Amino acid sequence: MVGYVSGRLVLRLIKEGHMRPPGEACLEWRVTTSSRGTRLTQCARFKPRELLGRVYLYLVAPFHGLVFPGLVRRIIADAHAA
């Protein structure tokens, strides 16, 4: 879903498909511009369902620190290449 929130461009990916975490997952990118350049902000949200969802969250959370910075770098590199 792409839209504008408070005048800012927002791209939101709501996870649906083959990987079904025990809860609701959302990955969001916000693009803001200023005189100093463009900023891409990434936010991951997970709302766990019951105990299994909390266990999943605590087991997977450490890996987000490894995966998400590379994801943002790749988005930026692709944007510069386009």
Buried (B, 14 or more C-beta within 10 A) or exposed (E): EEEEEEEEBBBBEEBEEEEEBBBBBBBBBBEBEEEEEEEBEBEBEBEBEEEEBBEBBEEEEEEEEEEBEEBEEEBEEEEEEE
